[in-house]
Amino acid sequence: MSYKKAEQYDEATTEDLKKTYRHVITQIGEDPEREGLVKTPERVAKAMQFLTQGYEQDGEAILKSAMFREDYSEMVLVKDIELYSLCEHHMLPFFGKAHLAYIPNGYIVGLSKVPRVIDVYARRLQVQERLTDQILKCFQDTLQPLGVAVVIEARHMCMMMRGVQKQNSLTTTSAFTGEFQRAETRTEFLNLIGSRLH
């Protein structure tokens, strides 16, 4: 019995991208017919569709699918969410962690939807600053909470592999609405994401 993956990709898009990546392989001086590269154009075509699938997804719809009425009105924090995205300037990865908190205002959301929404916006060509704002706006507009806080800490391969080639730099972006614009609430959030409670 042969091994077969069950992933689904648009065939026309895959074929177009295969041609493009085959051409790229040729242009950099490699032989696309070499054994190790024969299937590379197809692999990369499928990888790019996976890594940019956020364009086909709707963060607000994901949140609305799991909104529940609840009187809880204290901070809800999900931290250390793995994040992978592609820099729109060089199409190289950046990766790290996202931390998101909100203060409910009549509704809470299923916890698994928090990382799902982050993936919707991360799986696009991005800059970290816009990614931070898009996640914040999605939660604020959909849940209408008393406040939202988002912090992203990421390492950028465009800084590590090329350009300045600095291996240990970490970029942090943040955005806050509502109650999190108050120093006391924001400080509580920042203390919680920096603590190790487990």
N, C-alpha and C positions, 0 to 999 in steps of 0.2 A: 504494500500500500504506500503510495507516494504522499509526501507532505504538501498540504495546500492551505494557504491562509484564506480567511473568509472576509477580508477587508473589501470595501466597496469604493470604487473610484469612477469618475466620469471618463468614459472611454475616449471620447473626442479630445478632451483636455489632456489626458494621459498621452495620447499619440502626438499631439502638438508639442507638449513639453519634452517628450522623448527626442523628437527631431532637434529641438533647441539644445538640449544637453549633449546630444551626440555631436552637434556642431561645436559647442564649447570645448568638449574633450579634444576634438581635432585642432581647434584654434590654439590651445595651450601646448600643442606639440605631442599629444599622446595618440595612440592607435585605438580607436573605439572597437576594433575587432580583436584586440588582445583579450585573452581568456578572462582575466580579472575585471575587464571593463565592458564585456559584451552586454551584460544586464544592468550596468550602472545607469544608463539614461532612463530606463523604466523605473528603477529603484528611486532615483532622485525625483522623477516626475511624481511618483506617488508620495514621497516624503514631503515635497513642497505642497501638495494638496492637503496633506494632513496638518502640516505646520501653519497653514493659512486658512483652515476650515472655519475660523471665527467669522469670516465674511458672510458665511451662510447661516450663522446662528444669531439669535436674538436674546440678549441678556435679560431684558424686561420680561419676555415671555417665560424664560426659565424661572425667574423669581415669582411671577404670577401663578405658576403651576404648583407652588408649594407655600402660599401665604396663608397663615392661620390667625384668626382673631385671638388675642391674648392680652391680658391686662398688665403683663410684666413690663416694667418701665425702667429697669436698670441696664447697664451696659452689657451687650452681647459681643464677645470678642472671639474671633477665629484667627489664630496666629500661626506663623511658620508654614504658610501654604506654599508648596513648591511652585515655582513659576518659570516658564521657558518661553521665550519670544524671539523674534528676529528683528534686528536693527534695520530700519528702512534705508539707512544710508549706505550700508555695505552688504546687507542681507546675511550678516553673521549673527550667531546667537547671542542673546544676553539671558542670564538666568540668575535666580536667587530666591527670595522669599517675599511673600506679601502678607501683611497683617491688616485685617479689617474689623472694625467695630461699628456698631450702631446702637442707638437707644430707641427701642420700639415706641410707637405712638398708636397702639391699638392692634398692630400686626407684628408677628414674627415670621421668619422664613425658615424652611427646612435647612438644617446646617450643611447638608451636602451641596446645596445650591450655591453656597458662597464660593467654594473653589471652582465650581462649574462656570459661574459668571466671570470669574477672573480669567479662566481659560478662553472664554469667548473673545475677550479683548486682547489677551496675550497672543492668541493664534492669528495674528495679523502682522503686517509689516508695521513696526511701531517705533516710537521713541518713548523712553520710560516716563517722561513728564506727561505726555498725552495719555498713556496707559493708566497712570494714576488717576487722572481726572475723569476718564471714561468710566472706570470702575465706580468711583465716588458718585458720579452723576446717575448712573444706572440704579444704584441702591437708593439714592435720595429721591429720584423722580418716581420710582416704583413703590417703595415702602412708605414714603412720606414720614420717615422717622423724625425724632427730635434732634438727631444729628448723626453724621457718618464721619468716620476717620479711616484713612487709608495710608499706610506706609509701605513702600517697596524698597528693598535692599537688593541690588543686583550687580553682578560682574559682567562686563561687556567684552566679548571676544574681539571686537574691533579695536579695543584699547590694548588687549593682551597679546593678540597674535600679529598685529600689524601696527602701523602708526607709531605711537609712543612706546608700545610694548612694555607696559607696566602691569606686572602680574598680580599685585596685591591691592589694587585700587578697588573701592567699593562705592557705588553711587546710591545715595538715599534720596528718595522723593517722598513728599507727604502732601496730603490735602485734607481739609476739615470743613465740615458744615455744622450749623446749629450749635448745640451744646458743646461740641468739641472745639469751638472757637473761644470758649471760656478757658482761662489758664488752668483752673483747678481740674476740670474734666479732662483736658488734653494731657495734663501731667499724669493723671491716674492711668490713662491709656498708655502713654509712653513708658511708665513704670511697669505696667503689666506685660507689655511686649518684650521688655528687657529682662523680666524675671524668669526664673526656672522653678515652677511650682510643682513639678512632677519628679 
